[in-house]
Amino acid sequence: MGKTEITAEPGIPQIVTEREFEAPRDLVFRAYTDPDLIVRWLGPRDLTMRWDRHEPRDGGRWRYVSVDPAGHEHGFHGVFHGAPSVDGGIVQTFEYEGVPGHVALETVTFTEADGRTLVRSVSGFQSVEDRDGMIASGAEYGVRESSERLEELLADLQGR
Amino acid sequence: MGKTEITAEPGIPQIVTEREFEAPRDLVFRAYTDPDLIVRWLGPRDLTMRWDRHEPRDGGRWRYVSVDPAGHEHGFHGVFHGAPSVDGGIVQTFEYEGVPGHVALETVTFTEADGRTLVRSVSGFQSVEDRDGMIASGAEYGVRESSERLEELLADLQGR
């Protein structure tokens, strides 16, 4: 099983995550861009993900809502810079509606080698304080659990 | 006359610029968001700016073309995250088409005090290399000359 590497260097307003998946990159890309698949892996297991909007084109908007066991809703939204593509990856803005006015730029790239796909994600924040706030909110836990769920989904989609 | 402060710390993928203008912030905001005004100050004096697209709304796209004295065209484009507003500022992505695939997130805020307006701009790049490439391309010169031209425009608009 792959391992998720999360890098958040002191003083640098970025979070970089990397993980290799046992799947061709077309399939991994589909898991990142098909809303019906995204809701099956994005976020911690105890939350339910609901897509509200998904417009995968230049200037298209996206929004999803994460519902916790108590029924509280947490909204996230952003816009796509360029159309997502296997080769060019996904470039999108990201804002958590619980703390409005703090925006990040997310870049996700997909690199295949020997039938495995390395997914690299760079989240650039407007300040180190914003980055540290995101980490303090428990984002690392969410990222790790999401990666595990994605690995399980990819195995399922490949009939393993 | 105000002075433009440009900060680009080693190892941090950001450029922060600040400058105070002798004008109320509504007017400064208009200079930043009305294409007819933008073309009068954005960019170095020896280039001609031409707006190609300007959709100031959430997910709206913008594109401008800078034409040098030899007639070469340099395109830039991006998308707006949220609608630009005096209070919330402007949050937009930015890509220079001469070096495609490198995207920055720009945040411009307007703060008024005593009839003067502080404009603060934070450009967050995907990597320090991208940031350094932008500086090497002569961006600092462009920023300083743009600020001077904006100051002149604001004086003109106020009949000074």
Contacts between the chains, C-beta under 8 A, distances in Angstrom:
chain1	res1	chain2	res2	distance
A	11	B	11	7.7
A	11	B	12	6.8
A	12	B	11	6.8
A	12	B	12	5.8
A	12	B	13	7.3
A	13	B	12	7.2
A	13	B	13	7.6
A	13	B	14	6.8
A	13	B	124	6.7
A	14	B	13	6.8
A	55	B	59	7.6
A	58	B	61	6.4
A	58	B	79	6.8
A	59	B	55	7.6
A	59	B	59	4.6
A	59	B	60	6.4
A	59	B	61	4.6
A	59	B	79	4.6
A	60	B	59	6.4
A	61	B	58	6.4
A	61	B	59	4.6
A	78	B	81	6.5
A	79	B	58	6.8
A	79	B	59	4.6
A	79	B	79	5.1
A	79	B	80	7.4
A	79	B	81	5.4
A	79	B	93	7.9
A	80	B	79	7.3
A	81	B	78	6.5
A	81	B	79	5.4
A	81	B	93	4.2
A	81	B	95	7.1
A	81	B	103	5.5
A	82	B	95	7.9
A	82	B	103	7.9
A	88	B	101	6.8
A	91	B	93	7.3
A	91	B	103	5.2
A	93	B	79	7.9
A	93	B	81	4.2
A	93	B	91	7.3
A	93	B	93	6.8
A	93	B	105	6.8
A	95	B	81	7.1
A	95	B	82	7.8
A	101	B	88	6.8
A	103	B	81	5.5
A	103	B	82	7.9
A	103	B	91	5.2
A	103	B	105	6.8
A	103	B	107	7.1
A	104	B	105	7.5
A	105	B	93	6.8
A	105	B	103	6.8
A	105	B	104	7.6
A	105	B	105	3.9
A	105	B	124	6.3
A	105	B	126	7.3
A	107	B	103	7.1
A	107	B	126	5.5
A	122	B	126	5.6
A	122	B	127	7.6
A	124	B	13	6.7
A	124	B	105	6.2
A	124	B	124	4.5
A	124	B	125	7.1
A	124	B	126	6.2
A	125	B	124	7.1
A	126	B	105	7.3
A	126	B	107	5.4
A	126	B	122	5.7
A	126	B	124	6.3
A	127	B	122	7.6
